[in-house]
Structure formats: structure tokens, C-alpha cells
Amino acid sequence: MEVINTTGRRKTAVARIYMQPGKGNITVNKKDYKEYFSTAPLRYVVKQPLGLTNTENKFDIKANLTGGGAKGQAEAFRLAIARALNQSNSELRQVLKENGLLRRDPRMIERKKPGQKKARKKFQFSKR
């Protein structure tokens, strides 16, 4: 089996991963994922697709994460892993789909408009 290359996105975070058969090593930006994601909830988010499909120790994953914050990067990474698992074995699609792991979350920050303080907030209005 060859290397599977997929991409995941969330807000402004982008995760590009390279998955191949191995012993379960996960490397993020040349660091171990436990070092990169310091909190337990973020580590859980990253391992979620592997846990649901019982493939924790079957693949080595190398990832390049850019943009966004820690949570956005973790969720982008999760989407990329889920897509790679789906690509490697189409029988896993049903489990991943039921848990909503193959859906890209489209919510992003709304842009600031000219003549306004923020995206929706207006400057203070004085009648007199």
C-alpha cells in the first residue's frame, strides 16, 4: 500500500497529512502529536477517527498544520485523517459518516465591512 495524501480544513487552519501503514506514530510539524497538542481534549479530537474504526496502531501519520488556532488545527487534522481512512478502506465510510467526521465545518469568521466597526457592529450613532 502506498502513501495516502489528504487535506483537511477548519476556519483558517489547513492540515496536509501523509498516511502509510505502520505502528501508529503520529507526527505533527516534526513533533510528536502529544507534544504539539498539549491538552487531552485536543488529543482526543485527533485520535477520534482512528478510535472509531479500530485502526490506532495500523498507520503512521505525518502532518503539516498551518493557520488558525489549536482547536481549528485539531479539527482540520481530524477531517484529514477521516478522509485518508475512507480512501484506504471504503468499508470504514459508514462509521465515519455516522459520527459526522467526513463533513467539513464551513463556519468561518465574517469579514469586516467598510463604514462599520466590525463585521456586524456599527459605529456609535448620535441623533443630536
N, C-alpha and C positions, 0 to 999 in steps of 0.2 A: 504494500500500500504506500502511496506517495504522500507528500506533504499537502495538507489541505489549507488553503489560504482564504480567510473570510474577513469581513469588516462589520463592525457594529457601531451604531451612533446613538447618542442621547444628549439632548441640549447641544452644547458646543463640543462635547467630548467625542473623540474618534478612537476606536480600538481596532488595530490591524493584528490578526493573530495567524500563527503558523502552527498547525496541529499535525502530529505524526504519532504512530504507535510507539509506546514507551512505558515508563514505570510510574508516571503520574507527576512528573516535575512541572511546575508552573512558574515561568519566569516572566516578569513584567519590567520592561525597560532595564534589562540586565541585572535585576534584583529578584530575590525570591518574593512571591506574591504576599507572603506573611509579613515581610519587611515593608513592602510597598503599601499594602492596605493594613494599617495598624489596628483597626477596630474589628471586633468579632462580627458585627452585622454586615460589614462590607465584605469580609471573607466569606460569609455565608452566601451573600448575593452572588459572588464569583463562582462558588462551588455548586450552586443550586442545580444547573442543568446536568452536571456530572453526577450529582447525588440522585436525582430523579431517574436517571437512565442506568444507574449502577455501572458507571464507566470511570470511577475515580482514579484507579491505578492502571488504566489501559492506554492513556495518551499523554505525551509530553506536549506542553503548550508554551510557545514563546510569543510574547505580545509587545507591541509598541502602542503606548497610550499617549495621546496628546489632547490638550484643550480641556476646558471645563474644570470642575472640582472633583473631589474624591468620590462622591456618590454617583455623579454623572459618569465618571470613568468606569466605576464598578459595574453600572448597569449597561454601559456600552460593551464592556468586556463580556458580560453575561450573554448579551444578544449574539455577539460574535461566536462564542463557544456553542451556543444552541444551534446557530446556523451551520457551524462546522460538524457538529454531531449529526444533524439532519442530512448533511451532504455525505457523511461517511456511511450512515446506515439509515435508509428511509423508513425502516420499521420503528425508529425512535420518534418519528414525526408526531404521531398521535399523542404520546405522553408529553412532549414539549409543547404542543399546541394547546392541549387541555389546561396546562398551567400558565399559558399566556407568555411563554418565553420566546416565541418566534415573531411576536408583534413589536414593531418599532414604535416607541413612545414619541409622538410628534410634537409634544409641548415644548415650545422654545420661548425665550424672552421676546416680548413685543418691542419693536423698535421705537425710539423716541421720535416724536413728531415735531416739526418746526412750529414755533409760536406757542409751545407748551413746555411745562417744567419737566415732565417725564412722559412716558408713553400715553398715559391717560390723565394724569394730574395736570390741571391748568394753573396758570399764574393767578395770584390773588386778584379778585375783581372788586373794585371800589366804585360804587354807584355815584358817590359825591366826593 
